[in-house]
Amino acid sequence: MRISSAKVAAAICMGLLLSLYVHYDYTRWGALGLNAFLLHETDRFNQYMTNPRPTIFITLCYVAVALIGAVLYEAIAVVFSKVFGPKSA
């Protein structure tokens, strides 16, 4: 099975966007400081971990996130396939 260059470019693009978001998050919490991060995580733990939502709700939410990610990937691949165009033989 051959993977098109548009799909490879879409995967690279999504990886780049994710890495930029992670870097932004790290620099934001670095600027806010350790105490702000620990306070945020404590609040998050108290809100979500001590009183978890029903399993079906969590499952449906993650399935929706996976579908959105797959649709986004395919949309980016279509855009890149239009940009790269068909290869001439």
Secondary structure, DSSP 8 states (H G I E B T S, - for coil): ----HHHHHHHHHHHHHHHHHHHHHHHHHHHH-HHHHHHHHHHHIIIIISS---HHHHHHHHHHHHHHHHHHHHHHHHHHHHHH-----
